[in-house]
Amino acid sequence: MPQLELSAGVVDYEDTGGDGPVVVLLHGVAMDASLWDEVVPGLSGEYRCVRPVLPLGGHRRPMRAGADLSVPGVARLVAEVLERLDLRRVTLVLNDWGGAQALFALGLGERIGRLVLTSCEAFDNYPPGLPGRNLVAAARLPGGLAAAFGLLRLRPARRLPMTWGRMSLRPVPARLMDGWLRPAQTSPEIRRDLRAYLLGVPPREELLRWAEALREFEGPALVAWAAEDKVMPVEHGRRLAALLPRAAYVEIAGSRTLIPVDQPAELLAHLRDFLARTDP
């Protein structure tokens, strides 16, 4: 897997290459680029798909000690990826992680031509739902993250409401989830990075100001929300679509937050339609 040296450390990424329009797909906490494994093959023939592995707990290379891994810090790393790869007019696609509002609030959206938000953190929903609050509570306790991720070695524990049970209607394939969890299960430095992110969420008032910054995005946007989401409120998807000046809104049935896991084919169809009828 290719690597980029960024201000916080070395970040892995996947890149299908090619001369087509660039689609950058981002994942959430305790995941990696494989979240999009069932979506990218349907795009890669016409589009260059870039998938960085963000330092959100599923990354395999620890960041430098003391690196800024707060929500705005990780948003700055996304902007660095786009700059280092000289990617312009990209279509930025997010699932679970809500860093888009931080990117625009920090004035880092100049390389983004189109925006796709799929069931992600928004407004003041940080940490999101019961799973998010449970993870932050663990991060505040000495040894808490080690214990929380150790429990997830037991596969039945992954379907509990306070872990991954509310994130998808069908279980995330064990192959994927084993890979997502292994870094935090085996590396104290990865848990250190994750703790820095989880405890680096700004106050509610600042989060709401960030969301307002999305009004300034003038490019095409698609908000695709899971109709049965238990972590990212459906009302947030509708509010985001109303906030973005050129947004289309769809709800995807038979899915919770992890739409690329629950309904990859339907999400792919909406993505392809959006990409075909809009210009970055």
C-alpha positions as CSV (number, residue, x, y, z in Angstrom):
1,M,0.0,0.0,0.0
2,P,1.5,3.4,-0.9
3,Q,2.2,5.9,1.8
4,L,2.3,9.7,2.4
5,E,4.5,11.5,4.9
6,L,2.2,14.1,6.5
7,S,2.7,16.5,9.3
8,A,1.3,14.0,11.9
9,G,3.1,11.0,10.5
10,V,2.9,8.4,7.7
11,V,-0.5,7.6,6.3
12,D,-1.3,4.7,4.1
13,Y,-3.7,5.0,1.2
14,E,-5.2,3.1,-1.8
15,D,-5.3,4.6,-5.2
16,T,-6.9,2.9,-8.3
17,G,-5.1,5.4,-10.5
18,G,-6.3,6.5,-13.9
19,D,-7.2,9.7,-15.6
20,G,-10.9,9.9,-14.6
21,P,-12.4,12.3,-12.2
22,V,-11.1,11.8,-8.6
23,V,-13.3,10.3,-5.9
24,V,-11.9,10.4,-2.4
25,L,-13.6,8.0,0.1
26,L,-13.2,8.4,3.8
27,H,-14.1,6.1,6.7
28,G,-14.9,6.5,10.3
29,V,-13.5,5.6,13.8
30,A,-12.0,2.1,14.2
31,M,-12.2,1.4,10.5
32,D,-10.0,1.6,7.5
33,A,-10.2,2.0,3.7
34,S,-11.7,-1.5,3.3
35,L,-15.1,0.0,4.4
36,W,-15.5,0.8,0.7
37,D,-14.4,-2.5,-0.7
38,E,-17.8,-3.3,-2.2
39,V,-18.3,0.1,-3.7
40,V,-15.0,1.0,-5.3
41,P,-15.0,-1.8,-8.0
42,G,-18.2,-0.2,-9.4
43,L,-16.4,3.2,-9.8
44,S,-12.8,2.4,-10.6
45,G,-13.4,1.8,-14.3
46,E,-14.4,5.5,-14.9
47,Y,-13.1,7.2,-11.8
48,R,-9.9,7.4,-9.9
49,C,-10.7,6.3,-6.4
50,V,-8.4,7.3,-3.5
51,R,-8.9,5.9,0.0
52,P,-6.6,7.2,2.7
53,V,-6.4,5.4,6.0
54,L,-7.1,8.1,8.6
55,P,-5.6,7.9,12.1
56,L,-8.9,7.0,13.8
57,G,-8.0,3.8,15.4
58,G,-8.0,1.4,12.4
59,H,-4.6,2.7,11.1
60,R,-1.6,0.5,11.3
61,R,1.1,3.1,11.6
62,P,1.1,5.2,14.8
63,M,1.3,8.9,14.3
64,R,4.0,11.0,16.0
65,A,3.7,11.5,19.7
66,G,2.0,14.8,20.4
67,A,0.5,15.1,16.8
68,D,-2.8,17.0,16.6
69,L,-5.3,14.3,16.1
70,S,-8.4,16.2,17.3
71,V,-11.3,16.5,14.9
72,P,-9.9,19.6,13.2
73,G,-6.4,18.0,13.3
74,V,-7.6,15.0,11.3
75,A,-9.5,17.3,8.9
76,R,-6.2,19.1,8.3
77,L,-4.6,15.8,7.4
78,V,-7.3,15.1,4.8
79,A,-6.5,18.5,3.3
80,E,-2.8,17.5,3.3
81,V,-3.6,14.3,1.5
82,L,-5.4,16.2,-1.3
83,E,-2.5,18.7,-1.5
84,R,0.3,16.1,-1.5
85,L,-1.4,14.1,-4.2
86,D,-2.2,17.3,-6.1
87,L,-5.9,16.3,-6.3
88,R,-8.3,19.0,-7.4
89,R,-12.0,19.3,-7.9
90,V,-12.4,16.0,-6.1
91,T,-15.6,14.3,-5.1
92,L,-15.3,13.8,-1.3
93,V,-17.4,10.9,0.0
94,L,-17.8,10.4,3.8
95,N,-19.4,7.7,5.8
96,D,-19.6,7.7,9.6
97,W,-16.9,10.4,10.1
98,G,-18.3,13.9,10.0
99,G,-15.1,15.8,9.1
100,A,-16.6,17.7,6.2
101,Q,-18.0,20.4,8.4
102,A,-14.6,20.9,10.0
103,L,-12.9,21.1,6.6
104,F,-15.1,23.9,5.4
105,A,-15.1,25.7,8.7
106,L,-11.3,25.7,8.6
107,G,-11.2,27.0,5.1
108,L,-9.8,23.8,3.7
109,G,-12.4,23.0,1.1
110,E,-10.8,24.6,-2.0
111,R,-9.9,21.3,-3.6
112,I,-13.4,19.8,-3.1
113,G,-15.6,20.1,-6.2
114,R,-18.5,17.7,-5.1
115,L,-19.5,16.4,-1.7
116,V,-21.3,13.2,-0.7
117,L,-22.4,12.7,2.9
118,T,-23.6,9.3,3.8
119,S,-24.9,8.7,7.4
120,C,-22.2,10.6,9.2
121,E,-21.6,12.7,12.3
122,A,-23.2,16.1,11.8
123,F,-24.1,19.2,13.8
124,D,-23.4,18.4,17.5
125,N,-23.7,14.6,17.2
126,Y,-20.1,14.1,18.6
127,P,-19.6,11.4,19.9
128,P,-22.4,9.8,17.9
129,G,-25.1,7.8,19.7
130,L,-24.6,5.0,22.2
131,P,-21.5,3.5,20.5
132,G,-19.7,6.9,20.4
133,R,-20.5,7.7,24.0
134,N,-19.3,4.3,25.1
135,L,-16.0,4.7,23.3
136,V,-15.4,8.2,24.7
137,A,-16.1,6.9,28.2
138,A,-13.6,4.1,27.7
139,A,-11.0,6.7,26.4
140,R,-11.4,8.6,29.7
141,L,-10.4,5.7,31.9
142,P,-6.9,4.4,32.3
143,G,-6.7,1.2,30.2
144,G,-10.3,1.7,29.1
145,L,-9.6,1.4,25.3
146,A,-7.5,-1.7,25.8
147,A,-10.3,-3.3,27.7
148,A,-13.0,-2.1,25.2
149,F,-11.1,-3.4,22.2
150,G,-10.1,-6.6,24.0
151,L,-13.8,-7.4,24.5
152,L,-14.3,-7.1,20.8
153,R,-12.1,-10.2,20.2
154,L,-15.3,-12.0,21.1
155,R,-17.4,-11.8,18.0
156,P,-20.8,-11.9,19.8
157,A,-19.7,-8.7,21.6
158,R,-19.5,-6.9,18.3
159,R,-23.3,-7.0,17.9
160,L,-24.0,-5.4,21.3
161,P,-25.9,-2.0,21.1
162,M,-23.0,-0.2,22.8
163,T,-20.4,-1.5,20.3
164,W,-21.2,-2.2,16.7
165,G,-24.7,-3.6,16.9
166,R,-26.4,-0.3,16.0
167,M,-24.0,0.5,13.2
168,S,-25.3,-2.0,10.6
169,L,-28.3,-4.2,10.1
170,R,-26.1,-7.1,9.0
171,P,-22.9,-8.0,10.8
172,V,-19.8,-6.5,9.3
173,P,-17.9,-9.4,7.7
174,A,-15.5,-10.9,10.3
175,R,-12.6,-10.5,7.8
176,L,-13.2,-6.7,7.6
177,M,-13.8,-6.2,11.3
178,D,-10.9,-8.3,12.4
179,G,-8.7,-6.0,10.3
180,W,-10.3,-2.8,11.6
181,L,-9.9,-3.8,15.3
182,R,-6.5,-5.4,15.3
183,P,-4.4,-2.2,15.4
184,A,-6.1,-0.9,18.5
185,Q,-6.1,-4.4,20.1
186,T,-2.4,-4.9,19.6
187,S,-0.8,-1.4,19.7
188,P,-0.7,1.0,22.7
189,E,0.5,3.7,20.2
190,I,-2.6,3.3,18.1
191,R,-4.8,3.5,21.2
192,R,-2.9,6.6,22.1
193,D,-3.8,8.1,18.7
194,L,-7.4,7.1,19.0
195,R,-7.7,8.5,22.5
196,A,-6.3,11.9,21.2
197,Y,-9.1,11.9,18.6
198,L,-11.9,10.9,20.9
199,L,-11.0,13.5,23.6
200,G,-10.3,16.2,21.0
201,V,-13.9,17.1,20.2
202,P,-14.7,20.8,20.4
203,P,-17.6,22.2,22.5
204,R,-21.1,22.0,21.1
205,E,-21.3,25.7,20.1
206,E,-18.2,25.3,17.9
207,L,-19.6,22.2,16.3
208,L,-22.8,24.0,15.4
209,R,-20.8,26.9,13.9
210,W,-18.8,24.4,11.8
211,A,-22.1,23.0,10.4
212,E,-23.1,26.4,9.3
213,A,-19.9,26.7,7.2
214,L,-21.4,24.1,4.8
215,R,-23.7,26.8,3.5
216,E,-20.7,28.3,1.8
217,F,-20.1,25.2,-0.4
218,E,-21.3,26.0,-3.8
219,G,-20.6,22.7,-5.5
220,P,-23.1,19.8,-6.1
221,A,-23.8,17.7,-3.1
222,L,-25.5,14.4,-2.3
223,V,-26.8,13.5,1.1
224,A,-27.6,9.7,1.2
225,W,-28.9,8.6,4.6
226,A,-29.7,5.3,6.1
227,A,-33.5,5.1,6.7
228,E,-33.0,2.9,9.8
229,D,-30.1,4.7,11.3
230,K,-29.9,4.4,15.1
231,V,-26.7,6.4,15.5
232,M,-26.8,9.3,13.0
233,P,-30.4,10.7,13.2
234,V,-32.3,10.7,9.9
235,E,-33.3,14.3,10.7
236,H,-29.7,15.3,10.5
237,G,-29.5,14.1,7.0
238,R,-32.5,16.2,6.0
239,R,-31.1,19.2,7.8
240,L,-27.7,18.8,6.0
241,A,-29.5,18.7,2.6
242,A,-31.4,21.9,3.5
243,L,-28.1,23.5,4.6
244,L,-26.1,22.7,1.4
245,P,-27.2,25.1,-1.4
246,R,-27.1,22.4,-4.2
247,A,-27.8,19.2,-2.4
248,A,-30.0,16.3,-3.4
249,Y,-31.3,14.0,-0.7
250,V,-32.0,10.3,-0.7
251,E,-32.8,7.8,2.0
252,I,-31.6,4.2,1.7
253,A,-33.9,1.5,3.1
254,G,-32.5,-1.6,4.7
255,S,-29.5,0.1,6.2
256,R,-28.1,1.6,9.3
257,T,-25.0,3.9,9.5
258,L,-22.6,1.7,7.5
259,I,-24.4,1.9,4.2
260,P,-21.3,0.6,2.3
261,V,-21.7,-2.6,4.3
262,D,-25.5,-2.9,4.4
263,Q,-26.5,-1.6,1.0
264,P,-23.4,-1.2,-1.2
265,A,-25.1,-1.8,-4.5
266,E,-27.8,0.9,-3.8
267,L,-25.3,3.3,-2.6
268,L,-23.1,2.7,-5.7
269,A,-26.2,3.3,-7.9
270,H,-26.8,6.7,-6.2
271,L,-23.2,7.6,-6.4
272,R,-22.9,6.8,-10.1
273,D,-26.1,8.7,-10.9
274,F,-24.8,11.8,-9.0
275,L,-21.4,11.7,-10.6
276,A,-22.9,11.3,-14.1
277,R,-25.3,14.2,-13.8
278,T,-23.1,16.7,-12.1
279,D,-19.8,18.4,-12.7
280,P,-17.2,19.2,-10.0
